[in-house]
Amino acid sequence: MIPAYVPNSAAALFGGGRPIDLGRNFSDGRRIFGNGKTYRGFFAGVLIGILAGVAEISLRSAMGWTFLPEQTLLSVSLLAAGALLGDLAKSFLKRRLGKERGEKWPVADQYDLVIGAFLLVLIGNPEWFFNTITVPIAIWILILTPLLHRAANIIGYLTGVKDVPW
């Protein structure tokens, strides 16, 4: 999940610039995604997620670290892009519910990246998904994701990258 965990932090760190929704509103009068979802953040996040995955592939191969999952360029690309697409989908739903940027939305805030990453991999590389994401692995992902999410957000808040610690 490293290629899926890294993109959100990278998007926050390197984001800014033109919003993906170009400032447009949806039919309900609310922004489609909001100012926090930018092209620069999205593409930087995906790229850094892919680079993290390539590093994972290299470490497994060069160092013999077989505890790392067997990744491919396709799997890391789908995990990285899926994580941020899941975040975009959550932002869209958040706006529809009248929630503001940065407002807490428990569970959705923690698992949007997992749902997005899993769905995109299921569509683009189902064989890898079913060979790699076993039931025990899925349980560990469900346990670790909110802990890692909270830690990353606190670090982002303390360093000034994020406005809120959640």
C-alpha positions as CSV (number, residue, x, y, z in Angstrom):
1,M,0.0,0.0,0.0
2,I,3.0,2.3,0.1
3,P,2.3,3.6,-3.4
4,A,-1.3,4.4,-2.2
5,Y,-0.3,5.9,1.1
6,V,2.3,8.3,-0.2
7,P,0.2,10.3,-2.8
8,N,-2.1,12.2,-0.4
9,S,0.8,13.6,1.6
10,A,2.7,14.4,-1.6
11,A,-0.3,16.2,-3.0
12,A,-0.7,18.3,0.1
13,L,3.0,19.1,0.1
14,F,3.3,19.9,-3.6
15,G,-0.2,21.1,-4.4
16,G,-1.4,24.5,-5.1
17,G,-2.2,26.3,-8.3
18,R,-5.2,25.6,-10.6
19,P,-8.0,23.6,-9.0
20,I,-9.1,20.5,-10.8
21,D,-12.7,21.8,-10.9
22,L,-11.5,25.1,-12.3
23,G,-13.6,26.9,-9.7
24,R,-16.8,25.6,-11.1
25,N,-19.9,24.7,-9.1
26,F,-22.0,21.5,-9.5
27,S,-25.7,21.7,-10.2
28,D,-26.4,22.0,-6.4
29,G,-24.5,25.4,-6.4
30,R,-21.5,24.0,-4.4
31,R,-18.0,23.6,-5.7
32,I,-17.3,20.3,-7.5
33,F,-14.2,19.5,-5.5
34,G,-12.9,22.8,-4.0
35,N,-9.7,24.7,-4.0
36,G,-7.8,21.9,-2.2
37,K,-7.8,19.6,-5.2
38,T,-5.3,20.9,-7.7
39,Y,-3.7,19.6,-10.9
40,R,-0.3,20.1,-9.5
41,G,-1.1,18.2,-6.3
42,F,-2.8,15.4,-8.1
43,F,0.0,14.8,-10.7
44,A,2.8,15.3,-8.1
45,G,1.0,12.9,-5.7
46,V,0.6,10.2,-8.4
47,L,4.2,10.6,-9.6
48,I,5.6,10.4,-6.1
49,G,3.4,7.4,-5.3
50,I,4.8,5.7,-8.4
51,L,8.4,6.6,-7.5
52,A,7.8,5.1,-4.0
53,G,6.5,1.9,-5.7
54,V,9.4,1.7,-8.0
55,A,11.7,2.1,-5.0
56,E,9.8,-0.8,-3.3
57,I,10.2,-2.9,-6.5
58,S,14.0,-2.1,-6.5
59,L,14.5,-3.0,-2.9
60,R,12.6,-6.3,-3.2
61,S,14.7,-7.1,-6.3
62,A,18.2,-5.8,-5.3
63,M,18.1,-6.5,-1.5
64,G,16.0,-9.7,-1.6
65,W,13.4,-8.1,0.7
66,T,10.7,-10.7,0.0
67,F,8.6,-9.3,2.9
68,L,7.7,-6.5,0.4
69,P,4.8,-7.4,-2.0
70,E,5.6,-8.3,-5.5
71,Q,4.7,-5.0,-7.3
72,T,4.7,-4.1,-11.0
73,L,4.8,-0.7,-12.6
74,L,1.2,-1.2,-13.4
75,S,0.2,-2.1,-9.9
76,V,2.0,0.9,-8.3
77,S,0.6,3.2,-10.9
78,L,-2.9,2.0,-10.3
79,L,-2.5,2.2,-6.5
80,A,-1.1,5.7,-6.6
81,A,-3.7,7.1,-9.1
82,G,-6.5,5.2,-7.4
83,A,-5.7,6.7,-4.0
84,L,-6.0,10.2,-5.3
85,L,-9.1,9.4,-7.3
86,G,-10.7,8.0,-4.1
87,D,-9.8,11.3,-2.4
88,L,-11.4,13.3,-5.2
89,A,-14.5,11.2,-5.0
90,K,-14.7,11.8,-1.3
91,S,-14.3,15.5,-1.8
92,F,-17.1,15.5,-4.3
93,L,-19.4,13.7,-1.9
94,K,-18.3,16.0,1.0
95,R,-19.3,19.1,-1.1
96,R,-22.7,17.5,-1.8
97,L,-23.2,17.0,1.9
98,G,-22.4,20.6,2.6
99,K,-19.1,19.9,4.4
100,E,-16.4,22.4,4.1
101,R,-12.8,21.9,3.1
102,G,-10.9,20.5,6.0
103,E,-14.0,19.5,7.9
104,K,-13.8,16.1,9.6
105,W,-15.6,13.2,8.0
106,P,-14.7,10.2,10.1
107,V,-14.1,6.9,8.3
108,A,-14.4,8.5,4.8
109,D,-11.3,10.6,5.5
110,Q,-9.3,7.6,6.4
111,Y,-10.5,5.0,3.9
112,D,-11.1,7.0,0.7
113,L,-7.6,6.3,-0.6
114,V,-8.0,2.5,0.2
115,I,-11.3,2.3,-1.6
116,G,-10.0,4.3,-4.6
117,A,-6.8,2.3,-4.9
118,F,-8.5,-1.1,-4.5
119,L,-11.2,-0.2,-7.1
120,L,-8.7,1.0,-9.7
121,V,-6.5,-2.0,-9.2
122,L,-9.5,-4.3,-9.4
123,I,-10.4,-2.7,-12.7
124,G,-6.9,-2.5,-14.2
125,N,-5.1,-5.5,-12.7
126,P,-7.5,-7.9,-10.9
127,E,-5.0,-10.8,-11.1
128,W,-2.4,-8.8,-9.1
129,F,-5.1,-7.7,-6.6
130,F,-6.4,-11.2,-5.8
131,N,-2.8,-12.6,-5.7
132,T,-1.6,-9.9,-3.4
133,I,-4.4,-8.5,-1.2
134,T,-5.3,-11.6,0.8
135,V,-7.8,-11.5,3.7
136,P,-5.0,-11.1,6.4
137,I,-3.4,-8.3,4.3
138,A,-6.7,-6.5,3.9
139,I,-7.3,-6.7,7.6
140,W,-3.9,-5.2,8.3
141,I,-4.6,-2.4,5.8
142,L,-7.9,-1.7,7.6
143,I,-6.2,-1.5,10.9
144,L,-3.1,0.4,9.9
145,T,-4.7,3.0,7.5
146,P,-6.4,5.2,10.2
147,L,-3.2,5.1,12.3
148,L,-1.0,6.1,9.5
149,H,-3.5,8.7,8.3
150,R,-3.7,10.3,11.7
151,A,0.1,10.4,12.1
152,A,0.7,11.8,8.6
153,N,-2.0,14.5,9.2
154,I,-0.5,15.5,12.6
155,I,3.0,15.8,11.0
156,G,1.5,17.8,8.1
157,Y,-0.2,20.1,10.6
158,L,2.9,20.6,12.7
159,T,5.0,21.4,9.7
160,G,2.4,23.9,8.3
161,V,1.5,21.8,5.2
162,K,-2.1,21.2,6.5
163,D,-4.5,23.6,8.2
164,V,-6.0,21.0,10.4
165,P,-4.5,17.9,12.2
166,W,-7.1,15.5,10.8
